[in-house]
Amino acid sequence: MDASGKANGYERLSPGAEALLGFLHPGGGNAAAARVLALPTDAWGETLALALRHGVAPLLHRALQSGGALARLPNQVRARLEEERRATALDNLRNLGQFQRIAQALRERDIPVIALKGLHLAELVYRDISLRPMSDLDVLVPSAQVEHAIAALLAMEFELIRGLPNGYDIGLTHRRLGILVEVHWALGRPSEAYTPPVEEIWRLALPTRLADADALVMSPEFLLLHVCTHLAHHHLFAFDLRALCDIAEIVGAHPALDWSFVIDQCSRNGGGRGVAAALRLARDHVGAKVPAEVLAKIGGDTLDAELLADALEQLDGFPGFAYELRTAPKLVALKSPIGWRAKIAVVWERIFVPRAELALLYGVPEHSARINLYYAVRLRDLVRRYAGSARELTGFRPQLAATTARRARLAQWVNET
């Protein structure tokens, strides 16, 4: 945390959240031991709970370990952090093992695959699979080969998750292991303020060995843009603090990163304010080494301080909501004052996915006369999955009301040109 912490939203954070960010910031590493002693014993419970909720417990363990502060932690906190880091390593070994099988199966069918997000970050950016938890395995395949990729996974003990497509990916789970795989053919809806240029991402993708398999990954510049825009535009900061740590790690792992390319992409494809906000938050709160001149060129040094504080508060609080609201934050828009036309558009977009996607999901030929009947089946599946979240949205909760109001402000802010 820097001296301008109050102006950057720290006054809205709990003591546990402020302590967590202080430990994660590399500038606080040398003072970690003193920080540990200064934090009241009763605040450690909140700090640990937040670290677990945000997926940064392994990074907290690393920070305290490098600062020589682990021995000064309360015993139960130290044991829980060590346990979480071991569990992350074991989970990721299992995840990477499944990715190896998937990559091999797709390669045998001549289907190229780009490993996204956690798959790329854990092994090739963090360079330590005990540090970066993965909630699922995200892969990008060419849109023309999605059907063949899904067929390959269905032959490998995976099954489709009914009712969840959103226009750019389809989810599958492993029948025995419960591992979730999301097969992407795009990285966002065309209607979003920033839509990643998929053709250019494929053109600049880099071959690599990942999980002892041949695969492709995004260029460092597109990886950074993807993480920033996924946080700012796709989730409107209703995500977790791990995203800021991802940004810091990407920047640190790639000192030769082409910042002019990043700036140019923001200019050509939109999303500049969202990228600027994500980079600014990562710089201010977890020490990402973003050059000052880069932030200046994309407007990161003149961002509204109150809205930056909104974004930080949204990051701090949103993981406490129901899983469905966290993984599909656009549902929260139904509670915000965006007008009934916009709310209908949210529901419509969620139900009426393209026919080709519906055909993949339910195993019906795309041109079958019966295909339209499956929109009713999809509606049923969505109601079953999100009924609990809908009930939560209909009740009055001050925290939810504050979240939806922030969401509306942030949506308008990041989408302004």
DATA-V982517 format. One record per pair of residues at least 4 apart in sequence whose ideal C-beta (glycine too) atoms are under 8 Angstrom apart, sorted by sequence separation. I is the first residue (numbers start at 1). J is the second residue. If there is no record, write none. Layout:
((I | J) (I | J))
This chain:
((1 | 5) (4 | 8) (6 | 10) (9 | 13) (13 | 17) (14 | 18) (15 | 19) (16 | 20) (17 | 21) (18 | 22) (19 | 23) (20 | 24) (21 | 25) (28 | 32) (31 | 35) (32 | 36) (33 | 37) (34 | 38) (35 | 39) (39 | 43) (40 | 44) (43 | 47) (44 | 48) (45 | 49) (46 | 50) (47 | 51) (48 | 52) (49 | 53) (50 | 54) (56 | 60) (57 | 61) (58 | 62) (59 | 63) (60 | 64) (61 | 65) (62 | 66) (63 | 67) (65 | 69) (69 | 73) (73 | 77) (74 | 78) (75 | 79) (76 | 80) (77 | 81) (78 | 82) (79 | 83) (80 | 84) (81 | 85) (82 | 86) (83 | 87) (84 | 88) (85 | 89) (86 | 90) (87 | 91) (88 | 92) (89 | 93) (90 | 94) (91 | 95) (92 | 96) (93 | 97) (94 | 98) (95 | 99) (96 | 100) (97 | 101) (98 | 102) (99 | 103) (100 | 104) (101 | 105) (102 | 106) (103 | 107) (104 | 108) (105 | 109) (107 | 111) (115 | 119) (116 | 120) (117 | 121) (118 | 122) (119 | 123) (120 | 124) (121 | 125) (122 | 126) (123 | 127) (128 | 132) (141 | 145) (142 | 146) (145 | 149) (146 | 150) (147 | 151) (148 | 152) (149 | 153) (150 | 154) (151 | 155) (152 | 156) (154 | 158) (165 | 169) (174 | 178) (188 | 192) (197 | 201) (198 | 202) (199 | 203) (200 | 204) (201 | 205) (209 | 213) (211 | 215) (218 | 222) (219 | 223) (220 | 224) (221 | 225) (222 | 226) (223 | 227) (224 | 228) (225 | 229) (226 | 230) (227 | 231) (228 | 232) (229 | 233) (230 | 234) (231 | 235) (232 | 236) (235 | 239) (239 | 243) (241 | 245) (242 | 246) (243 | 247) (244 | 248) (245 | 249) (246 | 250) (247 | 251) (248 | 252) (249 | 253) (250 | 254) (258 | 262) (259 | 263) (260 | 264) (261 | 265) (262 | 266) (263 | 267) (264 | 268) (265 | 269) (266 | 270) (271 | 275) (272 | 276) (273 | 277) (274 | 278) (275 | 279) (276 | 280) (277 | 281) (278 | 282) (279 | 283) (280 | 284) (281 | 285) (282 | 286) (283 | 287) (290 | 294) (291 | 295) (292 | 296) (293 | 297) (294 | 298) (295 | 299) (296 | 300) (299 | 303) (303 | 307) (304 | 308) (305 | 309) (306 | 310) (307 | 311) (308 | 312) (309 | 313) (310 | 314) (311 | 315) (312 | 316) (313 | 317) (314 | 318) (321 | 325) (322 | 326) (323 | 327) (324 | 328) (325 | 329) (332 | 336) (338 | 342) (339 | 343) (340 | 344) (341 | 345) (342 | 346) (343 | 347) (344 | 348) (345 | 349) (346 | 350) (347 | 351) (348 | 352) (353 | 357) (354 | 358) (355 | 359) (356 | 360) (357 | 361) (358 | 362) (359 | 363) (364 | 368) (367 | 371) (370 | 374) (373 | 377) (374 | 378) (375 | 379) (376 | 380) (377 | 381) (378 | 382) (379 | 383) (380 | 384) (381 | 385) (382 | 386) (383 | 387) (386 | 390) (387 | 391) (388 | 392) (389 | 393) (390 | 394) (391 | 395) (396 | 400) (397 | 401) (398 | 402) (399 | 403) (400 | 404) (401 | 405) (402 | 406) (403 | 407) (404 | 408) (405 | 409) (406 | 410) (407 | 411) (408 | 412) (409 | 413) (410 | 414) (411 | 415) (412 | 416) (5 | 10) (6 | 11) (13 | 18) (23 | 28) (39 | 44) (51 | 56) (52 | 57) (64 | 69) (65 | 70) (73 | 78) (106 | 111) (115 | 120) (120 | 125) (121 | 126) (126 | 131) (141 | 146) (153 | 158) (154 | 159) (165 | 170) (173 | 178) (174 | 179) (190 | 195) (196 | 201) (209 | 214) (210 | 215) (218 | 223) (229 | 234) (230 | 235) (232 | 237) (257 | 262) (266 | 271) (267 | 272) (283 | 288) (290 | 295) (295 | 300) (296 | 301) (303 | 308) (321 | 326) (333 | 338) (338 | 343) (353 | 358) (359 | 364) (366 | 371) (392 | 397) (395 | 400) (396 | 401) (2 | 8) (22 | 28) (51 | 57) (64 | 70) (106 | 112) (107 | 113) (122 | 128) (123 | 129) (126 | 132) (154 | 160) (164 | 170) (165 | 171) (173 | 179) (188 | 194) (189 | 195) (208 | 214) (209 | 215) (217 | 223) (231 | 237) (251 | 257) (266 | 272) (282 | 288) (283 | 289) (294 | 300) (295 | 301) (325 | 331) (358 | 364) (359 | 365) (364 | 370) (365 | 371) (28 | 35) (71 | 78) (106 | 113) (122 | 129) (125 | 132) (164 | 171) (173 | 180) (174 | 181) (188 | 195) (207 | 214) (208 | 215) (210 | 217) (250 | 257) (283 | 290) (319 | 326) (324 | 331) (325 | 332) (359 | 366) (364 | 371) (393 | 400) (10 | 18) (13 | 21) (39 | 47) (70 | 78) (73 | 81) (141 | 149) (172 | 180) (173 | 181) (187 | 195) (188 | 196) (207 | 215) (208 | 216) (218 | 226) (231 | 239) (282 | 290) (318 | 326) (353 | 361) (392 | 400) (1 | 10) (23 | 32) (48 | 57) (51 | 60) (61 | 70) (64 | 73) (122 | 131) (161 | 170) (171 | 180) (172 | 181) (186 | 195) (187 | 196) (207 | 216) (208 | 217) (230 | 239) (266 | 275) (279 | 288) (292 | 301) (333 | 342) (334 | 343) (359 | 368) (103 | 113) (122 | 132) (139 | 149) (150 | 160) (160 | 170) (161 | 171) (171 | 181) (172 | 182) (186 | 196) (206 | 216) (266 | 276) (280 | 290) (290 | 300) (333 | 343) (356 | 366) (364 | 374) (10 | 21) (70 | 81) (102 | 113) (121 | 132) (160 | 171) (161 | 172) (171 | 182) (172 | 183) (187 | 198) (205 | 216) (206 | 217) (279 | 290) (318 | 329) (355 | 366) (23 | 35) (103 | 115) (122 | 134) (160 | 172) (161 | 173) (170 | 182) (171 | 183) (186 | 198) (205 | 217) (206 | 218) (231 | 243) (283 | 295) (334 | 346) (359 | 371) (362 | 374) (5 | 18) (22 | 35) (47 | 60) (159 | 172) (169 | 182) (170 | 183) (185 | 198) (205 | 218) (206 | 219) (230 | 243) (231 | 244) (262 | 275) (333 | 346) (334 | 347) (358 | 371) (361 | 374) (118 | 132) (158 | 172) (159 | 173) (169 | 183) (187 | 201) (204 | 218) (205 | 219) (118 | 133) (119 | 134) (158 | 173) (169 | 184) (204 | 219) (279 | 294) (280 | 295) (331 | 346) (362 | 377) (19 | 35) (99 | 115) (118 | 134) (158 | 174) (159 | 175) (168 | 184) (169 | 185) (227 | 243) (279 | 295) (330 | 346) (355 | 371) (358 | 374) (362 | 378) (1 | 18) (64 | 81) (117 | 134) (118 | 135) (157 | 174) (158 | 175) (168 | 185) (169 | 186) (201 | 218) (358 | 375) (361 | 378) (118 | 136) (119 | 137) (154 | 172) (157 | 175) (168 | 186) (201 | 219) (204 | 222) (118 | 137) (119 | 138) (153 | 172) (157 | 176) (161 | 180) (167 | 186) (168 | 187) (227 | 246) (228 | 247) (276 | 295) (279 | 298) (1 | 21) (19 | 39) (61 | 81) (99 | 119) (118 | 138) (119 | 139) (150 | 170) (168 | 188) (227 | 247) (280 | 300) (330 | 350) (358 | 378) (1 | 22) (60 | 81) (61 | 82) (117 | 138) (168 | 189) (201 | 222) (279 | 300) (280 | 301) (116 | 138) (150 | 172) (167 | 189) (200 | 222) (276 | 298) (57 | 80) (58 | 81) (61 | 84) (62 | 85) (95 | 118) (96 | 119) (115 | 138) (116 | 139) (158 | 181) (166 | 189) (224 | 247) (227 | 250) (275 | 298) (276 | 299) (277 | 300) (280 | 303) (352 | 375) (1 | 25) (15 | 39) (19 | 43) (23 | 47) (57 | 81) (61 | 85) (95 | 119) (115 | 139) (116 | 140) (146 | 170) (276 | 300) (351 | 375) (2 | 27) (15 | 40) (114 | 139) (353 | 378) (58 | 84) (96 | 122) (113 | 139) (114 | 140) (196 | 222) (224 | 250) (272 | 298) (273 | 299) (277 | 303) (1 | 28) (16 | 43) (20 | 47) (57 | 84) (58 | 85) (96 | 123) (113 | 140) (114 | 141) (223 | 250) (224 | 251) (272 | 299) (276 | 303) (281 | 308) (285 | 312) (351 | 378) (15 | 43) (19 | 47) (36 | 64) (52 | 80) (57 | 85) (113 | 141) (153 | 181) (280 | 308) (351 | 379) (16 | 45) (17 | 46) (44 | 73) (48 | 77) (112 | 141) (196 | 225) (16 | 46) (17 | 47) (20 | 50) (44 | 74) (51 | 81) (58 | 88) (92 | 122) (111 | 141) (112 | 142) (153 | 183) (196 | 226) (220 | 250) (224 | 254) (273 | 303) (277 | 307) (281 | 311) (15 | 46) (16 | 47) (20 | 51) (32 | 63) (57 | 88) (111 | 142) (138 | 169) (247 | 278) (251 | 282) (263 | 294) (277 | 308) (281 | 312) (351 | 382) (14 | 46) (24 | 56) (32 | 64) (48 | 80) (52 | 84) (247 | 279) (259 | 291) (262 | 294) (266 | 298) (350 | 382) (16 | 49) (17 | 50) (36 | 69) (41 | 74) (44 | 77) (48 | 81) (96 | 129) (150 | 183) (196 | 229) (220 | 253) (224 | 257) (16 | 50) (20 | 54) (29 | 63) (32 | 66) (33 | 67) (35 | 69) (111 | 145) (149 | 183) (220 | 254) (244 | 278) (248 | 282) (263 | 297) (277 | 311) (281 | 315) (24 | 59) (28 | 63) (32 | 67) (33 | 68) (37 | 72) (102 | 137) (106 | 141) (136 | 171) (194 | 229) (243 | 278) (247 | 282) (259 | 294) (263 | 298) (20 | 56) (24 | 60) (31 | 67) (32 | 68) (33 | 69) (36 | 72) (93 | 129) (113 | 149) (221 | 257) (252 | 288) (23 | 60) (26 | 63) (29 | 66) (30 | 67) (32 | 69) (36 | 73) (92 | 129) (102 | 139) (111 | 148) (146 | 183) (220 | 257) (221 | 258) (225 | 262) (244 | 281) (245 | 282) (251 | 288) (252 | 289) (29 | 67) (92 | 130) (99 | 137) (111 | 149) (220 | 258) (224 | 262) (233 | 271) (244 | 282) (248 | 286) (251 | 289) (24 | 63) (28 | 67) (33 | 72) (95 | 134) (98 | 137) (109 | 148) (146 | 185) (187 | 226) (194 | 233) (232 | 271) (247 | 286) (248 | 287) (251 | 290) (20 | 60) (23 | 63) (89 | 129) (92 | 132) (99 | 139) (109 | 149) (193 | 233) (221 | 261) (225 | 265) (237 | 277) (248 | 288) (23 | 64) (88 | 129) (89 | 130) (92 | 133) (111 | 152) (188 | 229) (192 | 233) (221 | 262) (225 | 266) (232 | 273) (233 | 274) (244 | 285) (245 | 286) (247 | 288) (248 | 289) (88 | 130) (91 | 133) (92 | 134) (95 | 137) (137 | 179) (139 | 181) (141 | 183) (143 | 185) (192 | 234) (229 | 271) (232 | 274) (244 | 286) (88 | 131) (91 | 134) (106 | 149) (109 | 152) (136 | 179) (137 | 180) (138 | 181) (139 | 182) (141 | 184) (142 | 185) (143 | 186) (222 | 265) (228 | 271) (231 | 274) (232 | 275) (86 | 130) (88 | 132) (136 | 180) (137 | 181) (138 | 182) (139 | 183) (140 | 184) (141 | 185) (221 | 265) (244 | 288) (85 | 130) (88 | 133) (135 | 180) (136 | 181) (137 | 182) (139 | 184) (140 | 185) (188 | 233) (229 | 274) (232 | 277) (241 | 286) (85 | 131) (106 | 152) (136 | 182) (138 | 184) (188 | 234) (225 | 271) (228 | 274) (229 | 275) (232 | 278) (105 | 152) (140 | 187) (228 | 275) (231 | 278) (105 | 153) (229 | 278) (102 | 152) (105 | 155) (225 | 275) (228 | 278) (102 | 153) (105 | 156) (227 | 278) (228 | 279) (102 | 156) (101 | 156) (331 | 386) (140 | 198) (328 | 386) (331 | 389) (335 | 393) (331 | 390) (334 | 393) (142 | 202) (140 | 201) (324 | 385) (328 | 389) (332 | 393) (324 | 386) (331 | 393) (324 | 388) (325 | 389) (324 | 389) (335 | 400) (322 | 388) (335 | 401) (322 | 389) (325 | 392) (116 | 184) (197 | 265) (325 | 393) (332 | 400) (336 | 404) (337 | 405) (62 | 131) (335 | 404) (336 | 405) (322 | 392) (338 | 408) (244 | 315) (321 | 392) (332 | 403) (333 | 404) (336 | 407) (337 | 408) (58 | 130) (59 | 131) (197 | 269) (243 | 315) (332 | 404) (336 | 408) (58 | 131) (196 | 269) (237 | 310) (338 | 411) (58 | 132) (195 | 269) (237 | 311) (241 | 315) (333 | 407) (58 | 133) (194 | 269) (195 | 270) (237 | 312) (240 | 315) (241 | 316) (332 | 407) (98 | 174) (194 | 270) (238 | 314) (239 | 315) (193 | 270) (194 | 271) (237 | 314) (238 | 315) (55 | 133) (193 | 271) (236 | 314) (237 | 315) (240 | 318) (329 | 407) (333 | 411) (98 | 177) (102 | 181) (232 | 311) (239 | 318) (240 | 319) (320 | 399) (321 | 400) (55 | 135) (194 | 274) (238 | 318) (239 | 319) (98 | 179) (193 | 274) (194 | 275) (237 | 318) (317 | 399) (321 | 403) (94 | 177) (98 | 181) (95 | 179) (124 | 208) (94 | 179) (318 | 403) (124 | 210) (317 | 403) (114 | 201) (123 | 210) (239 | 326) (114 | 202) (123 | 211) (238 | 326) (314 | 403) (112 | 202) (120 | 210) (114 | 205) (119 | 210) (238 | 329) (119 | 211) (314 | 406) (124 | 217) (236 | 329) (313 | 406) (314 | 407) (235 | 329) (238 | 332) (115 | 210) (310 | 406) (314 | 410) (120 | 217) (120 | 218) (125 | 223) (310 | 409) (311 | 410) (115 | 215) (310 | 410) (114 | 215) (115 | 216) (113 | 215) (114 | 216) (115 | 217) (116 | 218) (121 | 223) (307 | 409) (113 | 216) (114 | 217) (120 | 223) (307 | 410) (112 | 216) (114 | 218) (107 | 213) (307 | 413) (103 | 210) (107 | 214) (103 | 211) (104 | 213) (117 | 226) (133 | 242) (304 | 413) (103 | 213) (116 | 226) (117 | 227) (132 | 242) (99 | 210) (100 | 211) (103 | 214) (99 | 211) (100 | 212) (103 | 215) (100 | 213) (117 | 230) (96 | 210) (97 | 211) (99 | 213) (132 | 246) (96 | 211) (99 | 215) (132 | 249) (125 | 246) (126 | 249) (125 | 249) (121 | 246) (125 | 250) (127 | 253) (126 | 253) (121 | 249) (125 | 253) (121 | 250) (124 | 253) (277 | 414) (273 | 413) (274 | 414) (273 | 414) (273 | 415) (273 | 416) (270 | 417) (191 | 349) (189 | 349) (166 | 328) (238 | 403) (238 | 407) (236 | 407) (237 | 410) (236 | 410) (236 | 411) (236 | 414) (233 | 414) (167 | 349) (232 | 414) (233 | 415) (59 | 242) (56 | 240) (166 | 350) (55 | 240) (56 | 241) (54 | 240) (55 | 241) (56 | 242) (59 | 245) (167 | 353) (53 | 240) (54 | 241) (55 | 242) (166 | 353) (167 | 354) (170 | 357) (54 | 242) (165 | 353) (56 | 245) (167 | 357) (170 | 360) (170 | 361) (165 | 357) (165 | 358) (165 | 360) (165 | 361) (163 | 361) (162 | 361) (160 | 360) (162 | 362) (160 | 361) (150 | 360) (147 | 360) (146 | 360) (163 | 378) (162 | 378) (24 | 241) (163 | 380) (164 | 381) (163 | 381) (162 | 381) (163 | 382) (21 | 241) (20 | 241) (24 | 245) (163 | 384) (164 | 385) (193 | 414) (163 | 385) (193 | 415) (25 | 285) (26 | 286) (27 | 287) (24 | 285) (25 | 286) (26 | 287) (24 | 286) (25 | 287) (24 | 287) (21 | 285) (21 | 286) (54 | 319) (50 | 316) (53 | 319) (53 | 320) (8 | 284) (8 | 285) (4 | 284) (2 | 284) (1 | 285) (9 | 305) (8 | 305) (12 | 309) (7 | 305) (11 | 309) (9 | 308) (13 | 312) (17 | 316) (8 | 308) (9 | 309) (12 | 312) (13 | 313) (8 | 309) (9 | 310) (12 | 313) (9 | 311) (14 | 316) (9 | 312) (13 | 316) (8 | 312) (9 | 313) (12 | 316))
